[in-house]
Amino acid sequence: SNESGFNRSLAPLAIHLAALGAPRPAYKPYSPARFEDQARVLLDAKVPVFSFIYGIPPKEILEECRAKSIVTIGAATTPDEAAALQEAGVDAIAASGFEAGGHRGSFLRAAEDSLTGTLSLVPQIVDIVDVPVIAAGGIGDARGVIATLALGAEAVQMGTVFLAYEESGASRLHREAVLRRKAGHTALTKGFTGRLARGIHNPLMEELNRDFAISTATGTRHKPLDRGRGGGPLGSSASVGRPKRHSRSLHRFIGFLELIDSGSFRNRRPGHGVERKPPSETFKFLIRRDRKWEGQILQTRS
């Protein structure tokens, strides 16, 4: 989009920015990035883990990851998606329940038809795949960790719980909002980008939902936070130059993958070992935060 398009998209948000005392975003030229170019950066850097959503990367990329001992993690919102990811040869699967924040990464059926809760989704996926399952969505403390491990997950992925930390990269206003009681009221919406996503329910979401409903009824395009074909004002890589059904995206962790207990998750597929590591700082944080659950966590993992 050009600067005039950026300003048009920003106009409906001005009153909300002013109410928060937030600065007006400055226009920066944006060029959609190709998924293959983004993946090439990771492959050349030989990152230890390559995680993705919105489908399955091309076979050539997954094969190069295996050749370079890069662990691949695909996100599934349904058991069928998990089966497809295992068939493609990924090393682990993130079971993303409908409680998860951000965009829904569904790729076999419509996102609205792929809304299974984390505690229901995890055992369904565990029962049909042979690779480690990582629970994601609505996990905020040690009790959630215990529950998902008991259901068969071998690790948990947490995001929103870490947004309050400066290292997350979230703005001060965002970090403060996450800590307020109202942050517990979230909702699914297509109003931000046209894709189903979960966010904090607030007046902006209500306004965008109304606008989106009108645009859908009239057949006009309405994606106020989407810049061009490839993403929003933060440079989202979702739907980069591809039809929606087949779009790919680098999964940008706001939080990070947690490998619980004294080592990493078990990889059940022969020939695809994962290097073990000492207890993570976040695991220690969870123990400090919920000391009374420590014995139960360690017992669950023994």
N, C-alpha and C positions, 0 to 999 in steps of 0.2 A: 504494500500500500504506500501511497505518497503522503506528504505532510497534510494535505487538505483532507484526505480520507482519515488520517489519524485524528485530526482535530474534530471531524464529524463524529467519530466513534467515542471520543473523549467527552464531548459536550454533555451527554446524559449523565455522566459520572461526576461532573463538576460540583454539583450540590452535595454529593456524598463526600467528596474529598474535602470540601470546605468545612463540612460538619465535623470532620475528624481533625481538622487542622493539618491535613496532609499536603505536601507540596504537589504541584501540578507536574505530571510526568513530561519529560522533554521528548520531542520526536527524534528518533534515530532511524536512519534508512535500514530497511530489513530485506534480506534476500532469503527465500526459503532454502533450507538445507536438504540435501538428499540423504536418505537413511544410509545408503551405501558409503557415502563420504564420511558420515559420522562414525559408522562402524569401522572404517579403515583407520581412523585415528586410534581407536581402542586396540585394534589388532596390531598396529605398528608399535604401540606403546607396551604391548604384551601385559595388559592389565590382568590381575589375578581372577577377576570375576566380571562377566558380561551379563547384565540382566536386561530384560526387555518385556514390553507389553504390546497389546494390539496385534497379536498374531505370532507367526513363526518366521524368523529371518531366512533368507535364501540358503539352500543346502550348502553352497560354497562357503558362506560365512561360518556356518556351524562346523564344517569340516576343518577350516583353518583354525578355529578356536581349539578344536581337539588336538590338532597338530602342534599348537603352541601351548598346550596344557592350560588353556583358559577355561575356567568353570562357567558353564552357561546356565542361566536361570530364567525360565519363562513363567509368565503370570497366567493363571487360569481362573476363570470365574465360574466354570461348570466342570463336572467330571468329563464331559466329552472333549472340552478344550485340553484338559490334563492328559487325556489319552492321546490326543493329536500331538501334544508337545513331547510326550515320551516316544511316540513313533518317530518323531523327527530327530531324537537322540539327545535331548537336553540332559544336563547333569542333575538338575533339581527343578522343582516346580513350586512357585509361590501360589498358595491357595488364597485368592483374594475375595474375602467375604464382602457382602454388600455394605457392611459398616465402614469399610475403608474410605478414607478421605481422598479427594481428587477424582480424576476421571476413571470411569469404569472401563477396564481393558478388554471387554468381551469381543470375540472375533468370529464365533461360529453362528451365534444367534444375536438378535437385537439385545442391547444392554438391558432394556426393560424386561426382557424375558430371561435374564440371567442374574437374578437377584436372590442368591442363596446366602444365608448368614454364615459367618465363619465357623461357628461351632457345629453346624450341619455339614458344611462343605468339606471341611478337613477330613473327617472319617470316610466320606464318600470317595474322595480322591485317593486317600491312603489305601483303600481297599482295591483299587484297580491299577495302581502304578507300582513300579519296582524301584523308583528313584526317590530320594529324600523329598519330603513335603515340608514347605515352610509356611507356617500359618501367618496370615496378614489380615488386618481389618478389625478395629475395635479393641485391640489389646493395649492396655495402658499400665498394667502393674503385674506383680508376680502372680496374682490369682489367675489372670488371663494366660500367663505362661504355663502355669500348672495345668490348666484346663486343656489347652491345645496339645501339650505334650502327652497328656493322658489319652487324648483322642488319636494319637499316632503321629503327630507332627514331630519333626526332629530339630526344628529351629523355629524362631519367630522373627517376623519383620515388623518393626515399629516405626511409625513416622510422626504422627501428630504429637505424640507424647514428647518428642524432642524439639518441636517447633519453638518452644519457649526459650530455648538456649540460643545465645548469640551466634554460636557456630553454625546454626541451621541456615543462616543467610536471610532469614525472614526479617522484615522491617520491625522497628520497635513497636509500631502500632499493631502489627500482626501478632507479635509475641504477647503483647498485653491482652489482646482480644482472646487469644487461646486460653488464657488463664482465668477469664471471667466466667461466671456461672452460666451466662447465656450461651457460651460456646458449646455447652452440652446439647443444645437444640440445633441439630443439623438436618439437612434435607437434600434430596436428589433434585437436580435441575439440569435443563438443557439451555438455560437462559444465557450462560456466560459464553459458550463457544459453539453451541449447537450439538455438542456431545454430552451424554449423560455424565454428571459429576456430582460428588457430594461436597457440600460446603456448609459453613455456618449460616443458619437462617437469619436473615436481617432484611431491612427495608430495601437494600439494593437488589437482593435476590428476588424479592417479591416484584419489584419494578421490572426487572429483566424477564421474569417469568411471564408477566402480563404482555410485555412487548413481543416476546417469543411466540406466545399464543396467537397474538394478532397477526404476526408475520406468517405463521404457519397457515392460518385460516385464509390469508389473502394471497399466499404464494410468493411473498417477498422475502428476500434474504435478510436475516437479522442475526448477526454474530458480533455484538459490540466489542467483545474482547478478543476477537480473532483477526489476525493480520494476514490477509491473503490466504493461500491454500495451505500454508504450512504451519501456522501456529499463532499464539496470542502475543501480547506485548512483552512477555518475558522470553520469547523465542522458543516456545514449546515445539517439540519435534513431532507431535502427533499429526497424522495425516499429511506426511510430507510428500507432496506430488503424487499421491496414489488415490485410487478410489477408496471410499471409506471402508468398505468391507475388507480390503486387503492392505490397509495402511499398517505401517510398523512404527515403533517408537522406541528410542532408548529410554529405559526406565530410570528416571532421575530421582534417586532416593533423597527425600528431605530428611528422613531418618537414615537408618542403615541396617544391613542384614546382621542379625545376631546369631552366632553359633554358640548354643548353650552348653554349659558344663565345662569339663576340663579339656574337651577336644571338639573338633568340628563334627558336623553331622556325618553319619555313615553313608557312604555311597554304595548302594547294593549292586550296581552294575560292574562286573569284573572288568579290570583294565582301565578304570576311570577313578583312580584314587584321588583323594583330596587331602592336602597337607593339614596335619593337626596343628592346633595352636593353643596357647594357654588361656585361662579364663579371661574373658573380655572385661573391659572397664564397665560396660553397660550391665553385664551380668552382676558385677559387684555392686553397681548402683541399685539394681533391683533388690538385691539381698539387703542392702542397708535400708532401703525404703520400706521393705516389708519383712523385717527381721523374723516375725513370727512364722513366715512361710518357708524359711530357709531349709529346715529339715525335710519338709515335704517336697521341695524342689529337688534336693539332692537324692532323696529316696526315689522320686519319679525317674530320675536319670540313671539310677543304679541297676 
